[in-house]
Amino acid sequence: VSLLDVVGGYTALADGGVYHGARSYYKVLSSNDELLLARHATERRVLDPENATIMTMMLRQVVQNGTGSAVTLKRKVDVAGKTGTTSKSCDKWFVGYTPELLAGVWYGFEYPESLADVKGNPALCVFDDLMNQAVELREIKEQHFPTDENVIAVRYCKDSGKRMAEACYYDPRGDRSEVGYFKRGTEPVEPCDCHICVRYSSQ
């Protein structure tokens, strides 16, 4: 799969479930502004808006707290994305997007060689540098992902997948809650039955 194919796939997540066919050019004009070539966009809905929103929120966590946390652009605008490393560490990837911009970076050799000695993910650094410059040129100060009105955030117990119950807060490991995004009507409603409070003697 080429980088162009991968980035094309991410257009469906970045644009609320609408896939946009990848184009290497939009149009070619002559010196007299006559249209010589045109490549029209192909668009089709492949996901409903709710699922696209949920995926965006999940990929935003990759940048906020996961393998993409080195992205500095997140301090200015929302960023969602995914890192990737192929088997034997011969390729390193990052594809990410903001509410307006989408970019993908592949790092590797034309004839595969291991990148095991390369620290971090250079694709992530290239993406961050490129997108920071793009945001600055477009004079974007702050920008957040829109959320579909049919998607709601719910705090749940990550051990049971159910709603937080009082007993969840007494887990000796600490906070066992997570915030998940759900289509309205599919969110967990039953309280957690994994955690149970019991009386015990410390003596």
Contacts in CASP RR format, 6 or more apart in sequence:
PFRMAT RR
TARGET T0000
AUTHOR 0000-0000-0000
METHOD contacts of the structure
MODEL  1
VSLLDVVGGYTALADGGVYHGARSYYKVLSSNDELLLARHATERRVLDPE
NATIMTMMLRQVVQNGTGSAVTLKRKVDVAGKTGTTSKSCDKWFVGYTPE
LLAGVWYGFEYPESLADVKGNPALCVFDDLMNQAVELREIKEQHFPTDEN
VIAVRYCKDSGKRMAEACYYDPRGDRSEVGYFKRGTEPVEPCDCHICVRY
SSQ
3 104 0 8 1.000
3 105 0 8 1.000
3 106 0 8 1.000
4 22 0 8 1.000
4 24 0 8 1.000
5 22 0 8 1.000
6 93 0 8 1.000
6 95 0 8 1.000
6 104 0 8 1.000
7 22 0 8 1.000
7 95 0 8 1.000
7 102 0 8 1.000
7 103 0 8 1.000
7 104 0 8 1.000
8 19 0 8 1.000
8 20 0 8 1.000
8 21 0 8 1.000
8 22 0 8 1.000
9 19 0 8 1.000
10 81 0 8 1.000
10 95 0 8 1.000
10 96 0 8 1.000
10 97 0 8 1.000
10 102 0 8 1.000
10 104 0 8 1.000
11 18 0 8 1.000
11 19 0 8 1.000
11 20 0 8 1.000
11 21 0 8 1.000
11 22 0 8 1.000
11 102 0 8 1.000
12 18 0 8 1.000
12 19 0 8 1.000
12 20 0 8 1.000
12 46 0 8 1.000
12 47 0 8 1.000
12 52 0 8 1.000
13 47 0 8 1.000
13 52 0 8 1.000
13 55 0 8 1.000
13 56 0 8 1.000
13 59 0 8 1.000
13 80 0 8 1.000
13 97 0 8 1.000
14 56 0 8 1.000
14 80 0 8 1.000
14 97 0 8 1.000
14 102 0 8 1.000
15 52 0 8 1.000
16 47 0 8 1.000
16 49 0 8 1.000
16 52 0 8 1.000
16 53 0 8 1.000
16 56 0 8 1.000
16 148 0 8 1.000
17 45 0 8 1.000
17 46 0 8 1.000
17 47 0 8 1.000
17 48 0 8 1.000
17 49 0 8 1.000
17 51 0 8 1.000
17 52 0 8 1.000
18 43 0 8 1.000
18 44 0 8 1.000
18 45 0 8 1.000
18 46 0 8 1.000
19 43 0 8 1.000
19 44 0 8 1.000
19 45 0 8 1.000
19 46 0 8 1.000
20 41 0 8 1.000
20 42 0 8 1.000
20 43 0 8 1.000
21 41 0 8 1.000
21 42 0 8 1.000
21 43 0 8 1.000
23 39 0 8 1.000
23 41 0 8 1.000
24 39 0 8 1.000
25 37 0 8 1.000
25 39 0 8 1.000
26 38 0 8 1.000
26 39 0 8 1.000
27 35 0 8 1.000
27 37 0 8 1.000
27 38 0 8 1.000
27 39 0 8 1.000
28 35 0 8 1.000
28 36 0 8 1.000
28 37 0 8 1.000
28 38 0 8 1.000
29 35 0 8 1.000
29 36 0 8 1.000
30 36 0 8 1.000
47 55 0 8 1.000
49 148 0 8 1.000
49 150 0 8 1.000
50 148 0 8 1.000
50 150 0 8 1.000
50 151 0 8 1.000
50 183 0 8 1.000
51 183 0 8 1.000
52 148 0 8 1.000
53 145 0 8 1.000
53 146 0 8 1.000
53 147 0 8 1.000
53 148 0 8 1.000
53 151 0 8 1.000
53 181 0 8 1.000
54 151 0 8 1.000
54 181 0 8 1.000
54 182 0 8 1.000
54 183 0 8 1.000
56 80 0 8 1.000
56 145 0 8 1.000
57 80 0 8 1.000
57 145 0 8 1.000
57 147 0 8 1.000
57 151 0 8 1.000
57 180 0 8 1.000
57 181 0 8 1.000
58 181 0 8 1.000
59 80 0 8 1.000
59 81 0 8 1.000
59 82 0 8 1.000
59 96 0 8 1.000
60 78 0 8 1.000
60 79 0 8 1.000
60 80 0 8 1.000
60 81 0 8 1.000
60 145 0 8 1.000
62 68 0 8 1.000
62 80 0 8 1.000
62 81 0 8 1.000
62 82 0 8 1.000
62 83 0 8 1.000
63 69 0 8 1.000
63 71 0 8 1.000
63 74 0 8 1.000
63 79 0 8 1.000
63 80 0 8 1.000
63 81 0 8 1.000
63 96 0 8 1.000
64 74 0 8 1.000
67 83 0 8 1.000
67 84 0 8 1.000
67 121 0 8 1.000
68 81 0 8 1.000
68 83 0 8 1.000
68 94 0 8 1.000
68 121 0 8 1.000
68 124 0 8 1.000
70 120 0 8 1.000
70 121 0 8 1.000
70 124 0 8 1.000
70 125 0 8 1.000
70 128 0 8 1.000
71 79 0 8 1.000
71 124 0 8 1.000
71 127 0 8 1.000
71 128 0 8 1.000
72 128 0 8 1.000
72 132 0 8 1.000
73 79 0 8 1.000
73 98 0 8 1.000
73 128 0 8 1.000
73 131 0 8 1.000
73 132 0 8 1.000
73 135 0 8 1.000
76 132 0 8 1.000
76 135 0 8 1.000
76 140 0 8 1.000
76 141 0 8 1.000
76 142 0 8 1.000
76 143 0 8 1.000
77 98 0 8 1.000
77 99 0 8 1.000
77 135 0 8 1.000
77 140 0 8 1.000
77 142 0 8 1.000
77 143 0 8 1.000
77 144 0 8 1.000
78 98 0 8 1.000
78 99 0 8 1.000
78 143 0 8 1.000
78 144 0 8 1.000
78 145 0 8 1.000
79 96 0 8 1.000
79 97 0 8 1.000
79 98 0 8 1.000
79 131 0 8 1.000
80 96 0 8 1.000
80 97 0 8 1.000
80 145 0 8 1.000
81 94 0 8 1.000
81 95 0 8 1.000
81 96 0 8 1.000
81 97 0 8 1.000
82 93 0 8 1.000
82 94 0 8 1.000
82 95 0 8 1.000
82 96 0 8 1.000
83 92 0 8 1.000
83 93 0 8 1.000
83 94 0 8 1.000
83 121 0 8 1.000
83 123 0 8 1.000
83 124 0 8 1.000
84 91 0 8 1.000
84 92 0 8 1.000
84 93 0 8 1.000
84 94 0 8 1.000
84 121 0 8 1.000
84 123 0 8 1.000
85 91 0 8 1.000
85 92 0 8 1.000
85 93 0 8 1.000
85 121 0 8 1.000
86 93 0 8 1.000
88 112 0 8 1.000
88 114 0 8 1.000
88 116 0 8 1.000
89 114 0 8 1.000
89 115 0 8 1.000
89 116 0 8 1.000
89 118 0 8 1.000
90 108 0 8 1.000
90 109 0 8 1.000
90 112 0 8 1.000
90 113 0 8 1.000
90 114 0 8 1.000
90 115 0 8 1.000
91 106 0 8 1.000
91 107 0 8 1.000
91 108 0 8 1.000
91 112 0 8 1.000
91 115 0 8 1.000
92 106 0 8 1.000
92 107 0 8 1.000
92 108 0 8 1.000
92 115 0 8 1.000
92 118 0 8 1.000
92 120 0 8 1.000
92 121 0 8 1.000
92 122 0 8 1.000
92 123 0 8 1.000
93 104 0 8 1.000
93 105 0 8 1.000
93 106 0 8 1.000
93 107 0 8 1.000
93 123 0 8 1.000
94 104 0 8 1.000
94 105 0 8 1.000
94 121 0 8 1.000
94 123 0 8 1.000
94 124 0 8 1.000
94 126 0 8 1.000
94 127 0 8 1.000
95 102 0 8 1.000
95 103 0 8 1.000
95 104 0 8 1.000
95 105 0 8 1.000
96 102 0 8 1.000
96 103 0 8 1.000
96 104 0 8 1.000
96 127 0 8 1.000
97 103 0 8 1.000
98 131 0 8 1.000
98 135 0 8 1.000
98 140 0 8 1.000
98 143 0 8 1.000
99 143 0 8 1.000
99 144 0 8 1.000
99 145 0 8 1.000
99 146 0 8 1.000
100 138 0 8 1.000
100 140 0 8 1.000
100 143 0 8 1.000
101 131 0 8 1.000
101 134 0 8 1.000
101 135 0 8 1.000
103 127 0 8 1.000
103 130 0 8 1.000
103 131 0 8 1.000
103 134 0 8 1.000
104 123 0 8 1.000
104 127 0 8 1.000
105 123 0 8 1.000
105 124 0 8 1.000
105 126 0 8 1.000
105 127 0 8 1.000
105 130 0 8 1.000
106 123 0 8 1.000
107 115 0 8 1.000
107 121 0 8 1.000
107 122 0 8 1.000
107 123 0 8 1.000
107 126 0 8 1.000
108 115 0 8 1.000
150 183 0 8 1.000
150 184 0 8 1.000
151 181 0 8 1.000
151 182 0 8 1.000
151 183 0 8 1.000
151 184 0 8 1.000
152 181 0 8 1.000
152 182 0 8 1.000
152 184 0 8 1.000
152 187 0 8 1.000
153 179 0 8 1.000
153 180 0 8 1.000
153 181 0 8 1.000
154 163 0 8 1.000
154 179 0 8 1.000
154 180 0 8 1.000
154 181 0 8 1.000
154 182 0 8 1.000
154 187 0 8 1.000
154 188 0 8 1.000
155 163 0 8 1.000
155 164 0 8 1.000
155 177 0 8 1.000
155 178 0 8 1.000
155 179 0 8 1.000
155 180 0 8 1.000
156 162 0 8 1.000
156 163 0 8 1.000
156 164 0 8 1.000
156 177 0 8 1.000
156 178 0 8 1.000
156 179 0 8 1.000
156 180 0 8 1.000
156 188 0 8 1.000
156 192 0 8 1.000
157 163 0 8 1.000
157 164 0 8 1.000
157 165 0 8 1.000
157 168 0 8 1.000
157 176 0 8 1.000
157 177 0 8 1.000
157 178 0 8 1.000
157 192 0 8 1.000
157 194 0 8 1.000
157 195 0 8 1.000
158 176 0 8 1.000
158 177 0 8 1.000
158 178 0 8 1.000
159 168 0 8 1.000
159 171 0 8 1.000
159 176 0 8 1.000
159 192 0 8 1.000
159 194 0 8 1.000
159 195 0 8 1.000
160 192 0 8 1.000
160 193 0 8 1.000
160 194 0 8 1.000
160 195 0 8 1.000
161 188 0 8 1.000
161 192 0 8 1.000
162 188 0 8 1.000
162 190 0 8 1.000
162 191 0 8 1.000
162 192 0 8 1.000
162 193 0 8 1.000
162 194 0 8 1.000
163 188 0 8 1.000
163 189 0 8 1.000
163 190 0 8 1.000
163 191 0 8 1.000
163 192 0 8 1.000
164 177 0 8 1.000
164 191 0 8 1.000
164 192 0 8 1.000
165 191 0 8 1.000
165 192 0 8 1.000
165 193 0 8 1.000
165 195 0 8 1.000
166 197 0 8 1.000
167 192 0 8 1.000
167 195 0 8 1.000
167 196 0 8 1.000
167 197 0 8 1.000
168 176 0 8 1.000
168 177 0 8 1.000
168 192 0 8 1.000
168 194 0 8 1.000
168 195 0 8 1.000
170 195 0 8 1.000
170 197 0 8 1.000
171 195 0 8 1.000
176 195 0 8 1.000
182 188 0 8 1.000
END
